């Protein structure tokens, strides 16, 4: 039976229900193709391009599996050409991909992202099913809201990047944005690579301070500890003696400390190592025993 001919002869709602019962797959496929607004049409085509299983497409779009098969065969015959990338982009998705998309090209965006990144990303973009949390208490509800806000902003940012037109007025701004993004990515990579060594340096500084608090060795020994700590970080000049048996930065008075404090920075010794070597606490007071170790304050 000719479906379009039979549909044209449907003059009443009863006739339509009868045809939908007789030819359900074609009825649903045609309804999805002609629906306004065409969200179901865009979703079905995007999921087909994403290589999602046909039963899953039917479940997500509220169709029977045979309707998805009929839709692909009659209205969107691309299954046998999914590996023909240029043909898919230019014919099945749309030539506007090459000339510029706008917010009115939402269907093209769905199909493009589905074809490039698969059904999981498409799920997140269309109905955000990756995090279907059901909070059990107010604290979890606040965390859920925060995640939803972050996810919403990320999805909108992704769409905005596709809708951004490249013109004579926007070209320079786009290049600057790209350069800023590249710098941020490099900084992130550098931070990740240094994260482990920074943690080790912090632990080492804490160990040095703990040893000083327990044993409180001589000031010159403390300076050597600090130098070895700084050498672990990189390169540093060895701390020289101050001429009176004291290490740099272990003065007999606070005023002397202020006068000679710059030597520590010039030698490249970090503040944590300086505190450990001088016996000075983070609050600026001398630790018990440190004054004796340095010859008294």
C-alpha positions in Angstrom: 0.0 0.0 0.0 1.2 3.5 -0.9 1.6 5.3 2.4 1.4 8.9 1.1 -1.6 8.0 -1.0 -3.3 6.4 1.9 -2.5 9.3 4.2 -3.9 11.8 1.6 -7.2 9.9 1.9 -7.4 10.3 5.6 -10.1 12.9 6.1 -11.0 12.3 9.7 -9.2 11.5 13.0 -10.5 8.0 12.8 -9.0 7.5 9.4 -5.6 8.7 10.7 -5.8 6.3 13.7 -6.6 3.4 11.4 -3.6 4.2 9.1 -1.3 4.5 12.2 -2.5 1.1 13.3 -2.1 -0.4 9.8 1.3 1.1 9.1 2.8 2.1 12.4 6.5 2.3 11.4 5.9 4.6 8.4 3.3 6.6 10.3 5.8 7.4 13.1 8.7 8.0 10.8 6.6 10.5 8.7 5.3 12.2 11.9 8.9 12.6 13.2 10.1 14.0 9.8 7.2 16.5 9.5 6.8 17.5 13.2 7.1 21.2 14.0 9.2 22.3 15.7 11.5 19.6 14.3 13.3 18.6 17.5 12.5 14.9 17.1 13.7 15.0 13.5 17.0 16.6 14.5 17.5 14.2 17.3 16.8 11.0 15.3 19.2 12.2 12.5 21.9 13.2 15.0 21.7 9.8 16.8 21.8 8.0 13.4 25.0 9.9 12.6 26.4 9.1 16.0 26.1 5.4 15.3 23.8 4.8 18.2 22.0 1.5 18.2 18.6 1.8 16.5 16.7 0.4 19.5 18.3 3.0 21.7 17.4 5.7 19.3 13.8 4.5 19.4 13.8 4.5 23.2 15.3 8.0 23.5 13.1 9.5 20.9 9.8 7.8 21.9 9.5 5.8 18.7 9.2 2.1 17.9 12.4 0.5 16.5 10.8 -0.2 13.1 10.0 3.5 12.9 13.7 4.4 13.2 14.6 1.9 10.6 11.9 3.3 8.3 13.1 6.8 8.9 16.6 6.0 8.0 15.6 4.2 4.8 13.0 6.7 3.6 14.1 10.1 4.9 17.8 9.9 5.9 19.6 7.1 4.1 23.1 7.5 5.5 23.8 4.2 7.3 25.9 2.8 4.4 27.9 6.0 4.0 28.9 6.9 7.5 32.5 6.4 6.7 32.3 8.9 3.7 33.2 11.8 6.0 33.1 14.6 3.4 29.8 13.4 1.9 28.3 13.2 5.4 29.4 16.7 6.4 28.4 18.4 3.1 25.2 16.4 2.3 23.8 14.8 5.5 24.8 17.6 7.9 24.8 20.7 5.8 27.1 23.0 3.8 26.7 25.7 6.4 29.3 23.9 8.5 31.8 25.3 6.1 30.4 28.8 5.8 29.3 29.5 9.4 26.6 28.4 11.8 24.1 30.5 13.7 21.8 29.9 16.6 19.1 28.9 14.1 21.2 25.9 12.9 20.7 23.9 16.1 19.8 20.8 14.2 23.1 21.0 12.2 25.0 21.4 15.5 23.4 18.3 17.0 24.3 16.3 13.9 27.8 17.6 13.7 28.6 16.9 17.3 26.9 13.5 17.2 28.9 12.5 14.1 32.2 13.8 15.5 31.9 12.7 19.2 29.3 9.9 19.4 26.0 9.3 21.3 27.3 9.8 24.9 28.2 13.5 24.2 24.9 13.8 22.3 23.1 12.5 25.4 24.7 15.2 27.5 24.0 17.9 25.0 20.4 17.1 24.5 19.1 16.0 27.9 22.1 15.9 30.3 21.7 12.2 31.3 25.3 11.8 32.4 24.6 13.0 35.9 21.0 12.1 36.9 21.7 12.5 40.6 18.8 12.4 43.0 20.0 14.2 46.2 18.9 12.7 49.6 19.6 15.8 51.7 20.0 19.6 51.3 23.8 19.4 51.1 23.7 17.0 48.2 21.0 19.2 46.6 23.4 22.2 46.7 26.2 20.1 45.1 23.8 18.8 42.5 22.7 22.4 41.6 26.4 23.5 41.4 27.1 20.6 39.0 24.1 21.5 36.9 25.2 25.1 36.6 28.7 24.1 35.6 27.4 21.6 33.0 25.0 24.2 31.6 27.7 26.7 31.2 30.0 24.2 29.5 27.2 23.2 27.0 26.5 26.8 26.2 30.2 27.6 25.8 30.5 24.7 23.3 27.5 25.9 21.3 28.8 29.5 21.4 32.2 28.4 20.0 30.4 26.8 17.0 28.2 29.9 16.5 31.0 32.3 16.6 31.3 33.9 13.2 34.7 34.5 11.6 34.6 37.9 9.9 37.1 40.7 9.4 35.9 42.3 12.7 36.0 39.1 14.8 39.1 37.4 13.3 41.7 39.1 15.5 39.6 38.5 18.7 39.3 34.9 17.8 43.0 34.6 17.4 43.6 36.3 20.7 41.1 33.9 22.4 42.9 31.0 20.9 46.2 32.2 22.1 44.8 32.8 25.6 43.4 29.3 25.6 46.7 27.8 24.5 48.5 29.6 27.3 46.1 28.4 29.9 46.5 24.8 28.7 50.2 25.1 28.9 50.0 26.5 32.4 47.7 23.7 33.4 50.1 21.1 32.0 53.0 22.7 33.8 51.1 22.8 37.1 50.2 19.1 36.7 53.9 18.2 36.0 55.1 20.2 39.0 52.4 19.1 41.4 54.3 16.1 42.7 57.6 17.8 43.2 55.9 20.8 44.9 54.3 18.4 47.4 57.6 16.8 48.0 59.2 20.2 48.7 56.5 21.0 51.2 57.0 17.7 53.0 60.8 18.2 53.1 60.4 21.7 54.6 58.1 20.3 57.3 60.6 17.6 58.1 63.5 20.1 58.4 61.4 22.3 60.7 60.4 19.2 62.8 64.0 18.1 63.2 65.0 21.6 64.3 62.2 21.7 66.8 63.3 18.4 68.4 67.0 18.5 68.2 67.7 22.1 67.5 71.3 21.7 66.0 73.8 24.6 65.7 73.0 27.6 63.5 75.6 26.7 61.0 74.2 23.2 60.8 70.8 24.6 60.3 72.0 26.8 57.5 73.5 23.7 55.8 70.2 22.0 56.2 68.5 24.9 54.5 71.1 25.0 51.7 70.6 21.3 51.0 66.8 21.9 51.0 67.3 24.7 48.5 69.6 22.6 46.4 66.8 20.0 46.3 64.6 22.7 44.7 67.2 23.7 42.1 70.4 25.6 42.4 71.6 27.9 45.2 74.8 29.4 46.4 76.2 27.8 49.5 75.6 29.9 52.6 78.8 31.5 53.8 79.7 32.1 57.4 79.0 35.6 58.9 82.5 35.8 60.4 81.4 35.3 64.0 80.5 31.6 63.8 76.9 32.3 63.0 75.2 31.3 59.8 73.7 34.0 57.6 70.2 34.9 58.9 70.9 33.7 62.5 71.6 37.2 64.1 72.0 38.1 67.7 69.1 40.6 67.5 66.0 41.1 65.5 67.4 44.3 64.0 70.4 42.4 62.7 68.0 39.9 61.2 66.3 42.7 59.3 69.7 44.0 58.1 71.0 40.7 56.9 67.7 39.1 55.8 68.2 40.0 52.2 71.3 37.7 52.1 68.9 34.8 52.3 67.0 35.9 49.2 70.3 36.6 47.4 71.5 33.1 48.3 68.2 31.7 46.9 67.1 30.1 50.2 63.4 29.9 50.5 61.6 31.4 53.6 60.6 28.0 54.9 64.3 27.0 55.0 65.2 30.3 56.5 62.8 29.8 59.3 64.1 26.3 59.9 67.7 27.5 59.9 67.3 30.5 62.1 65.0 28.8 64.6 62.4 31.6 64.1 58.8 30.4 64.1 56.2 31.5 61.5 54.9 34.1 63.9 58.3 35.8 64.2 59.3 34.6 67.6 62.3 32.5 68.4 61.7 28.9 69.2 62.9 27.6 72.6 66.5 26.5 72.4 67.2 28.2 69.1 68.8 31.2 70.9 71.1 28.8 72.8 72.0 27.0 69.7 73.0 30.3 68.0 75.0 31.5 71.0 72.1 33.4 72.7 69.9 36.2 71.8 
